Amino acid sequence: MITPHEGSPTSKLPPRRSKNEFYRYYAGYPLDFAEWALGKLGLPAGGLVVDPWNGSGTTAAACARLGFSFQGYDINPVMVHLGRARVASSVDFEEAREMIDCVAEIIAGVPSLTVAAAGQAFREIPVTNEAAHSIAIAALFPLARNLLGEEKTKNPSWFRAGISLRDAPLDEMVFLDRWRSLLSDVAQWRSTRDDPDGSVISVERGDSRKSLGRKDAFDGLLSSPPYLTRLDYVHATLPEFLLLAEFDSVPDMQRLRRSMLGSPLTSGRPKENVERLPEDIKRLLQAIQNHTSKASASYYLRFFSTYFVDLQASMRNIAKVLKVGGRGCLVVQSSHYKEIEIDLAKAVISLATDLGLRHIETVEFISKRSMSLVNTRAHEEARKPKAESAVFLQRNARC
Ligand SMILES: C[S@@+](CC[C@H](N)C(=O)[O-])C[C@H]1O[C@@H](n2cnc3c(N)ncnc32)[C@H](O)[C@@H]1O
């Protein structure tokens, strides 16, 4: 959650709207914040917005409400299904209901129904509407946590070892009732307009380091990359991922975890060439390398170098796909390595400036969603509430 600093321009932010939270996502910013930030970007009516790290789709939802077109990407297929569900239309929901009816026919009378058998039945139905397909799957995500008994974990990426959903038994009637009722919860949670004025909202699986689509395509950007908390965003969705593996195709989880920006798993990566990073980031990496604590010059240097090289590759794509004059806002949070401050907003500004983007302003918030707060063994500095910064940028040159 983000609350404005007292006296900052953002103290004018509207209060957070209470909303039926279908899916508790710890890493998202509030919808009100996204609407406020989009307003501040001064986009043309019906303009096209991109979010390279779509997560639970808050930017997508805000665009749908405000009548902007939108393209979102996320590397984690779980978040892609959830993101699509959040902005689906009533027609998509109708089709998702029909898909559940088809599954009901296929599984009728199946003895000893399991998650795997229900997933197999779902796979038999042709996918004619991607959004409907995603909604039907996303509706089952809370059920995955119930079945595994993993609804409440202190740290979002800690689960018991060896959990599996495949052979979990299902009672046919109870399962179908629950699926339909969860679908209604998704319908309550979503934020979209059913009269979209010609705007198009799309969420795809994609890697921000590789491509964000066509050059000069977007009027605006609002996003939040993973922070330097060493939180494994992919592993944090393990129950949903296990369900998805039964109902749809999934990439290899270990490879996916390693491709994630800010992944704590760095061992499979070649040593990064940090030469092209801005000087202040190189100095920061040097300070980390020289720190006397254990693994500073090995694991931690590799972790931080990989993050900044990946962030630079992603920001290069951002600079490419924004139109000349297009504006963006990146929400980041600073952290500490031991007593060394990692000022992520400053790093983002250096990377952006290097790529021909102009820094307009930075608005600070005090955040209560710091992931380091859940780690009771974290360094004292790391456990204090963190400032979260909304960095506003503009592309003002050919790059
Ligand atoms: C901080 S969250 C975004 C939260 C989002 N703003 C919201 O309100 O829900 C970061 C997201 O980036 C995604 N991600 C990590 N590495 C990525 C990559 N290389 N390409 C695209 N998405 C990635 C993660 O899966 C995660 O969902």
The ligand as a Tripos MOL2 file, in Angstrom:
@<TRIPOS>MOLECULE
LIG
   27    29     1     0     0
SMALL
NO_CHARGES

@<TRIPOS>ATOM
      1 C1          6.0630   -5.2900   -8.7160 C.3       1 LIG1
      2 S1          5.2030   -6.4500   -9.7040 S.3       1 LIG1
      3 C2          4.1180   -5.4190  -10.6360 C.3       1 LIG1
      4 C3          2.8920   -5.0360   -9.8430 C.3       1 LIG1
      5 C4          1.8240   -4.3130  -10.6180 C.3       1 LIG1
      6 N1          2.2000   -2.9220  -10.8370 N.3       1 LIG1
      7 C5          0.4990   -4.3750   -9.8660 C.2       1 LIG1
      8 O1         -0.0160   -3.3310   -9.3950 O.co2     1 LIG1
      9 O2         -0.0310   -5.4740   -9.6780 O.co2     1 LIG1
     10 C6          6.4000   -6.9600  -10.8610 C.3       1 LIG1
     11 C7          5.9600   -7.9980  -11.8980 C.3       1 LIG1
     12 O3          7.0250   -8.1220  -12.8560 O.3       1 LIG1
     13 C8          6.9900   -9.4400  -13.3830 C.3       1 LIG1
     14 N2          8.2970   -9.7160  -14.0370 N.ar      1 LIG1
     15 C9          9.4680  -10.0560  -13.4650 C.ar      1 LIG1
     16 N3         10.4370  -10.1740  -14.3950 N.ar      1 LIG1
     17 C10         9.8680   -9.9100  -15.5970 C.ar      1 LIG1
     18 C11        10.3590   -9.8530  -16.9330 C.ar      1 LIG1
     19 N4         11.6390  -10.1410  -17.2170 N.pl3     1 LIG1
     20 N5          9.4870   -9.5100  -17.9090 N.ar      1 LIG1
     21 C12         8.1830   -9.2310  -17.6340 C.ar      1 LIG1
     22 N6          7.6630   -9.2990  -16.3880 N.ar      1 LIG1
     23 C13         8.4900   -9.6170  -15.3730 C.ar      1 LIG1
     24 C14         6.6980  -10.3030  -12.1680 C.3       1 LIG1
     25 O4          6.1530  -11.5380  -12.5640 O.3       1 LIG1
     26 C15         5.7140   -9.4170  -11.3720 C.3       1 LIG1
     27 O5          4.3840   -9.7830  -11.6650 O.3       1 LIG1
@<TRIPOS>BOND
     1     1     2 1
     2     2     3 1
     3     2    10 1
     4     3     4 1
     5     4     5 1
     6     5     6 1
     7     5     7 1
     8     7     8 2
     9     7     9 1
    10    10    11 1
    11    11    12 1
    12    11    26 1
    13    12    13 1
    14    13    14 1
    15    13    24 1
    16    14    15 ar
    17    14    23 ar
    18    15    16 ar
    19    16    17 ar
    20    17    18 ar
    21    17    23 ar
    22    18    19 1
    23    18    20 ar
    24    20    21 ar
    25    21    22 ar
    26    22    23 ar
    27    24    25 1
    28    24    26 1
    29    26    27 1
@<TRIPOS>SUBSTRUCTURE
     1 LIG1         1 GROUP 0 **** ****
